[in-house]
């Protein structure tokens, strides 16, 4: 998924999905985490230098958000 406009991302959410903005990799760019309900793992979209969002594949070893308390 390559999107350059976060509003496009929000418009593509389905019922039961939730969107969270964060800087997942601490690069100063806004990334997005999509919660897809209890049946599916969250989806992480990272922004590149041009602001285009790309999906982090689930088999990429995770995205390491660190400790969550």
C-alpha positions as CSV (number, residue, x, y, z in Angstrom):
1,X,0.0,0.0,0.0
2,X,1.5,3.3,-1.0
3,X,-0.4,6.4,0.0
4,X,0.9,9.9,0.1
5,X,-2.2,11.4,1.8
6,X,-3.2,10.3,5.4
7,X,-6.8,11.4,4.7
8,X,-6.9,8.7,2.0
9,X,-5.8,6.1,4.6
10,X,-8.6,7.1,7.0
11,X,-11.2,6.9,4.2
12,X,-10.2,3.3,3.5
13,X,-10.8,2.0,7.0
14,X,-13.4,-0.7,7.4
15,X,-15.9,-1.1,10.3
16,X,-14.0,-2.2,13.4
17,X,-10.7,-0.8,12.3
18,X,-8.9,2.0,14.2
19,X,-6.2,4.3,13.1
20,X,-3.4,5.6,15.3
21,X,-0.7,8.1,14.3
22,X,2.8,7.7,15.8
23,X,6.5,7.9,15.0
24,X,7.2,4.2,15.1
25,X,10.8,4.3,14.0
26,X,11.7,7.6,15.6
27,X,12.7,9.3,12.3
28,X,10.5,12.4,12.8
29,X,7.9,11.3,10.3
30,X,4.3,10.4,11.1
31,X,3.6,6.7,10.7
32,X,0.3,4.9,11.2
33,X,-0.8,1.8,13.0
34,X,-4.1,0.3,12.0
35,X,-5.8,-2.0,14.5
36,X,-7.9,-4.5,12.6
37,X,-9.9,-6.1,15.3
38,X,-9.3,-9.1,17.5
39,X,-8.9,-11.5,14.6
40,X,-6.0,-9.9,12.8
41,X,-2.6,-8.4,13.7
42,X,-2.2,-4.6,13.6
43,X,-0.9,-3.2,10.3
44,X,2.1,-0.7,10.4
45,X,2.5,1.9,7.7
46,X,5.9,3.8,7.7
47,X,6.3,7.1,5.9
48,X,9.4,7.6,3.8
49,X,11.3,10.9,3.1
50,X,8.7,11.8,0.5
51,X,5.8,11.1,2.9
52,X,4.6,8.0,1.1
53,X,3.3,5.3,3.4
54,X,4.5,1.7,2.9
55,X,3.3,-1.4,4.7
56,X,5.7,-3.2,7.0
57,X,5.3,-6.9,6.1
58,X,4.3,-9.1,9.0
59,X,7.2,-11.5,8.2
60,X,9.7,-8.6,8.5
61,X,10.4,-9.5,12.1
62,X,8.1,-7.1,13.7
63,X,8.5,-3.4,14.3
64,X,9.6,-3.4,17.9
65,X,7.6,-0.7,19.7
66,X,9.5,-1.6,22.9
67,X,7.9,-2.1,26.3
68,X,4.2,-1.3,26.5
69,X,2.9,-1.0,30.0
